[in-house]
Amino acid sequence: MVELNQSAGVPCFFVAVLEALQLRGAETVGLWELTETRWQDLLRFCDLAHLTLPLMRACQDDAPGWVLARAKRNLADNRVRVRRIETAYREIAGAFERAGVEHMVIKGFAQYPDFVDSLDHRMQSDIDLYCPEESVLTAQASLNSLGYEPDRTLEKFPADHLPEMTRKLGWRWRGNAYDPEMPPGIDLHFCFWNRAATRLSIPGVNEFWGRRFIRRIGDFSYPALSPIDNLAFNALHILRDLQRGDWVIHHVYELACFLDAHADDETLWQSWVARHDDSLRGLQLISFWLAREWFNCSWAGAIDGEVSRIPRPVRQWLDRFSVSPLTGMFRPNKHGVWLHLSLLESRWDRLLVLGNALLPVRLPAVGAPGQDATKSRKTRTLWPSQRYAKYVFHVAFRIAFHLRTLPNTLWHGFCWWFDQWRLSAPRT
């Protein structure tokens, strides 16, 4: 397990969560030592990180009664929500079939059974679907016919999918992250990896579509990625979010569960080596490394054979910054940009990525969601209610954030670069 320094802003309850979720040698002593206030902080964090249900499942005998009662309510709500998401998907799949649109489910309930052994214990907010780029607009029109509307305020931001689509049903956030009435958003993906946004090309992902298959859960069936390609897609999804500084902890936990459960599946790993070329396997290793370091999972011998080939700059990043995505949830950092740069070959691409990470010039649209809320969806205090005033405050807040993180980012980037220079310098 990684060692976390609480002086870096990591609260004691998070250390307890990480210890309890270890796949080998889990400890729950830290949970027993938490006060009621800390338990409340833990639950707020775990709801945001999608860890409440997995944690409660792993630690049913180590939480106070009121926490278990709350978790049971969450689980009951989530079960209803899972069924409603299934119903929503069936309706969408029917509309796509009528329109002649081929698609595939990615993430969400497609994580079962390889990454999670129970959908009831997995929080899901959106339905992620992949359609070939030539048919994605037809798919969007089909969703329009069902009453789904895109969020136009997100159109200018590069992503792997079109702006999220939802039904405007008058639903309002009421503080329940598992609210069965919460309408699911629909993300229509048109690529498995966005080269234009990341400046990094991964040719092997183009073969995923041709290897899709029908996955069945009882009488429920849907097209999905093959197990090997689903593994790669999830590892690349983590990599993309690392580069952007997003929270990845629940994705890494699910990846750790996959690696641990399939450590002895020689057929699967032989297929992994045969179907994914060296570059694609190498990129997946970054996420695999974090999964084992954060959650102490087992992994296959085939992975051991690949680890020695991790390029030196990437290995240096893993050695120096492997805990940065964890500490960054409490004290934001941009250390992922140095990993991003280590994967790029073009100097021009590096300059573009570095400039956009340090001082991004792309501004959000007026009225984009979350401009008056914290990450926990609480309305900010002393924030104006007028639309344009709210926007000005939001932009000023983001500028201040980027300026505040600039010295830390540059200093740690220099240290990372110096480590590489020192190791590569000729010895006399």
N, C-alpha and C positions, 0 to 999 in steps of 0.2 A: 504494500500500500504506500502511496505517496505520503510524504511528510509535509504538512501544511503549517506554515508559520502564522500564528494568530496576530502577530504584529503587522501582517500584510492585510489586515482587515477581515480575516476569516472568522466568523463567529463560532463559538464552541458547539452550538447545535449542529452546524454543518459537519464538523469533524465526527460527531456522533452518528450522523446519517451515513457518512462515507464508511465508517467502521462497520455499521450494521448491514450494509449492502455488499460487503465483500463476498465473493463467491467461494473463497477459500479462507477459513480462519476468521469468520465474522465475529465481531464483539458488540455486545449491547450494553456494556457497563455505562457508556457515556449517555445513553438514553435515560437510564435510571437516575442519573445525577441532575437531570434538567428540572428547572423550576417550571411552574405553570406558565409563567410569562415566556420562558424560552420555548416551551412546547408550542405556544401560540405563534411565536416567530418561526419555528420549524415548519408548522403546517402552512403558514402563508408562503414560505419559500418553496416547500415541496409542491404546493398547488401550481405555482408558476413553473417549476422545473419538471412537472409531470412525474413526480416521484412519490406522491402520497400513497397511492394504492399499492405499488410495489413494496414500499417500506412497511406499511401496515401488514401486508401479507407475510413479510419476512420476520416481523417482530410482534406477533399477536400477543405474546405474553410479557412484553416489555414496555407497554404504554399504559398511562393512566386510564381509568374507566371512561372518563369524559372524552378522551382522545379516540378510544376505540368506538364509542357511540357515534362520534362525528364521522369516523372512517366508514362505519356501517351505512350511515346515511349517504355518504359519497358513493359507496359501492352500489347501493340500491339505485341511486340516480344514474350512475354510469351504465348499469345494466340496461335501463330503459333507453338511455341515449344510444348505446350500441345498437339496439334493435331499430331505433328510429333512423339511424345512419344507414343501416342495411336497407330499410324500406326506401329511403331517399335514393340510394344507389340503384335499387331495382328499377325505380321509375326513370332515372337518368339512362340506365342501360337500355331500357325499352325505347326511349326517345332516340338514342344513338342508332339502335338497330333499324328503326323506321327511316332514319335519315341516311343510312348506309355508312355510318361512321365507325371505323374500327378504333378500339381503345384498349387501355390496360390500366389496372389499378396499381398504384405505387404507394408505398408507405401505408399508414393507417391499418386497416384490418388485413392488408396483405402481409403484415409482419407475423401473422399467425400461420403455422405453428413454429417456424424456425427461430424467431426472435423473442416471442412471448408464448407462453403455454396457455394463456387465458385472455381473451379479449375483454372480459368483464373487468380485469384488473389493469387495463391499458386505457389511459385517457386519450380521446381523439376529438379534435375540434373541427378539422377540415376533411374533405374527401379529395384526395389527390389522384388525378387521372392523367395518363399520357395519351396523346393522339399524334400521329405523324403531322409534321408541320403543314403539309398541304391540305389537311382536313380539319385543322384545329379551329378555323373560323366557322366551318359548318357545325362543329361541335358546340361552339359558343352560341350560334343561332338556335340550336336545339335546346340549350339551357334557357335561352331567352324565352322560348315558347312555353317553358315550364314555369316561368315567372322569376327566374334568376336574373339579377342585374349586376353588372360589373361595377367595381369601385373605380371611377374615372380618375380619382385623385392619385392613383398609383401607376398610371400609364407610362410616365416618363422614367420610371426606375427600371434598370435592367434586371431581369430575373429569368428563371427557366420556364416561367409560366405566364399566362395572361393575367391581368388584374383579377383578384379574387371576386367571385360571383356569389351573391346570397339572395335569398328571398326577403323582401322588406315586409316583415310580419308584425312590426311594432314591438318587437322584443327589446327589452332593456336589461342591462347588466344589473343583477341583484346580489352580487357578492358570492354566487355559487358557481365555481368553475366546472361543476358537473351537471349543471341545470339541463334537464332533459328537453326543456322548451327552447334552448338555445339553437337557432337554425344553423346547420353546418354550412361553412363556406365551401365553395368548389374551386379548386385550383386546376386549370387546364395547362398541363405541361406540354411544350412542343419540342423539348430536347432533354437529354439526360445529363448533359453538361454544357454550360453556356460559354463557349470559347470567346465570344465577343466581350462578355462581361469580365472574365477572369484572365484573358490574354494567354490562357494555357490550353493547349490542344490535347485531347485524349481520344485518339481515333477508335480505340477498341469499343467504346460505348455504342457506336453505331450498329453493332451486331446484336445488341440486346433485344431489339424488336423482333428480329427473325427467330429468336429462341424462346419466345413467350409460350405459355401453356395455360391450360384451364385448371384453376385451383378450385377444389370443392370443400365446403364445410357443411356437412349434412346435405340439405336440399338447396343450399346456397352456392352458386358457382360464379366465377368471374375470371377474366383473363389477367394473368400476372406475369411478372418476371420469373425466369427459372431460378431455382435456389442459388446457383452460383452467381448469376447476374444480380439477383436481389442483394446478395452479400456485397458485391462490388458497388452497387448503387448506394447502399447505405453508408459504406465507408467513404465514398466520394462526397456524399451529402454532408457528412461530418467534416471532411476536409474543406469543403466550400464554406461552411459556417465558421470553421476555425479562422479562415482567412478574413472573414467579415466581422469577427468578434462576437458572434451570436452564442447563445447558450446551447451547449451540445451534450450536457451531462446525461439526459435520459436516452439520447441516441447511442451514446457510448456504452451506457449500461446494457441496453438491448443487444448491442454488438458483442459485448462481453458474454452475455448469456448464450448467444449463437456460438461463439468460439468455444466456450466451455462445453456446451452440449454436443458439439460436433468434433471435439478434439480427436476422437478415435475413429472417425468416419474416413477411412483411407480412400474409398471410392470418390467421395465428394472432393477431397483435396487433390486427388489425381486429375479430376475434371477441372478443378480450379487452375492447376498448372497448365493443362493442355489447352484450355479455352481462352485464358487471359494471357496476353503477352507480357513481356518483362516490365514494360513501363506501367501498364495497368495494375499489375500485381504490386509493383513498387509503391505506387500511390496509396493503395489500400493498406500497406504496412504501417503508414503513419497513424491511421485510426486504430489498427490492431494494437499498436504499441501502447496507445493511450488506454485502450480497453484493459489490457493486462496490468498496466501500472496503476490505474485508478481502482480497479475492482478485483485484482488478483485472480483472474480467470486462467484456466488451462488453455493451451492451444496446440494445434497439430504440429507434428515434427516437420511437415512440409514448410511451415512458416519459419521455423528455426533456420532452415536452409536458405531462406530468402533474406533474413534480417541482416546478414553480413554484407549484403550488397546495397544497403541503404547509403545513398551518397553522403559524403562527409558534412556538407552544409546542413542537410536535413537531420542527420544524426546529432550535430551540434545543437540544432534547435530543440530537438527532443530532450537532450540532456539538460539544457538550460531553461527551457520554457514549458516543459510538460505540465506544470501545475498552473501556468498562466490562465488557461481557460476556466479553471476552477476559482482561482482568486479573483478573476475578472468579473465574476458574477456579483461580487461585493465591492470591489474597487476596480472599475473598468480600466482596461489596458488595450493596447493595439499591438501586442507582441505577435499576433498572427500574421502581420504584414511581412515579417522577416521570413517566416515559413513560405509565404507566397512568393517572395522574391527568390528564394532558394530553388524554386521549381521552374523559374523562367530562364530562357536562354538569351532572348533579345534584350539589349541594354535599353532600347526605347520602351519596350514593354515594362521593364522594371521601373523606369522613370515615371511612366503613366500610373502604374499601380501605387508606387510610393507617394506620388503627389496627391492622388485621390484619397489615400488612406490618412495622410497627415493633415491635409487641409482640403477636404472635399468641397467642390464648388457647386455641386448639384443641390438645388434647394427643393424641399417638398412643396407640394401644391397647397394652396389655401384650402382649408377644410379637410385635409388628410386626417385619418383617424389617429387618436392618441395625442393630439397637440396640447391638450390641457390635463393629461393624466400621467401618473407615474407608471412604472412597469407593472405594478400590482393593480393597475386600473383605478387607483384612487385619484379623485380630482385634486389637482395641485392647489395649495392654499395661496391666497393673494393673486390668483390668476384671473385675468379679465374674462368676461363671458362673451363680449363682442367678437365676432368671427375674425376680423382683420387684426384687432388688438391681440387676440389669442395667438394668431400666426406670428406677429412680430415678437412676442415673448418667447414663443417656441424657437424661432430662428436664433434669437439672441442666446437662449439657453444652449442650443447646439454649438454655436460658435465658441461660447465659453468652455464647453466640454472639450472641443477639439484643441483649443489653446492650452487647456489645463493638462491634457495628456501628452502634449508635444514633447516637453523635456524628457519625461520618463521613457517615451518611445524611442527617441533619438539616443539616449544614453544606453539603454539595453541593446539597441541595434548596433551601436559601436562596440559594445562588449562582445556581442555575438560575432561580429566581423573580425574583431581582434583575435578571438579564439581560433578562428579559421586561419588567419594570417600566421599566428604563432605556430600552429601545427604544420602548416605547409612551408614555412620558411626553412631554407637549407641550414643544416647544422655544421658548424665549423669545428 
